[in-house]
Amino acid sequence: MPKKRAANGPHKLHADVLAFVEKRITPGEPIRARELATLIRKEFDLEVHRRTIERALAGKKTSQ
């Protein structure tokens, strides 16, 4: 039997969370995903790994 496939894409970052993250990004400065994860936890009561944030933002940059 084949293994179940993993989720494709940042499934925890809904539009409202992603918009929240994008508002806190300063152009020209490095992404501080750990700090953003802490802010998401406080604002939305949602645990998100820093790599999830980095992947979501990398996908947004390439799709635009």
WOHU-V622733 format. One record per residue. N is the residue number from 0. SS is DSSP state (~ for helix, > for strand, _ for the rest). PSI is psi in degrees with one decimal (999 if undefined). D_LAST is the distance of its C-alpha to the last C-alpha in Angstrom with 1 decimal. Layout:
<<N:SS:PSI:D_LAST> <N:SS:PSI:D_LAST>>
//
This chain:
<<0:_:132.4:38.7> <1:_:150.6:35.0> <2:_:152.8:33.3> <3:_:135.8:31.0> <4:_:152.1:27.3> <5:_:163.8:25.3> <6:_:143.4:22.5> <7:_:116.1:19.1> <8:_:171.2:16.4> <9:_:85.9:17.0> <10:_:-19.5:19.5> <11:_:-19.6:20.9> <12:_:87.8:17.8> <13:_:172.9:17.9> <14:~:-41.1:15.9> <15:~:-37.1:18.5> <16:~:-42.3:18.6> <17:~:-39.2:14.9> <18:~:-40.2:15.1> <19:~:-44.4:18.2> <20:~:-45.3:16.7> <21:~:-30.8:13.8> <22:~:-25.2:16.6> <23:_:1.5:18.5> <24:_:130.4:16.2> <25:_:122.3:17.5> <26:_:137.6:15.4> <27:_:-8.2:17.5> <28:_:150.7:19.2> <29:_:152.8:19.0> <30:_:126.8:17.9> <31:_:81.3:21.2> <32:~:-34.2:20.6> <33:~:-43.0:24.3> <34:~:-40.9:24.6> <35:~:-38.5:21.7> <36:~:-38.8:23.5> <37:~:-43.0:26.6> <38:~:-40.0:25.2> <39:~:-41.9:23.8> <40:~:-41.2:27.3> <41:~:-42.4:29.0> <42:~:-43.4:26.9> <43:~:-4.5:26.3> <44:_:49.7:29.1> <45:_:125.1:26.7> <46:_:119.9:26.9> <47:_:131.2:23.6> <48:_:148.8:23.6> <49:~:-35.2:21.8> <50:~:-31.1:20.2> <51:~:-42.4:18.7> <52:~:-46.4:17.0> <53:~:-42.5:15.9> <54:~:-41.9:14.5> <55:~:-42.8:12.7> <56:~:-35.6:11.0> <57:~:-38.7:10.4> <58:~:-36.5:8.8> <59:~:-39.0:6.4> <60:~:-39.8:5.6> <61:~:-24.5:5.6> <62:~:-13.0:3.8> <63:_:999:0.0>>
//
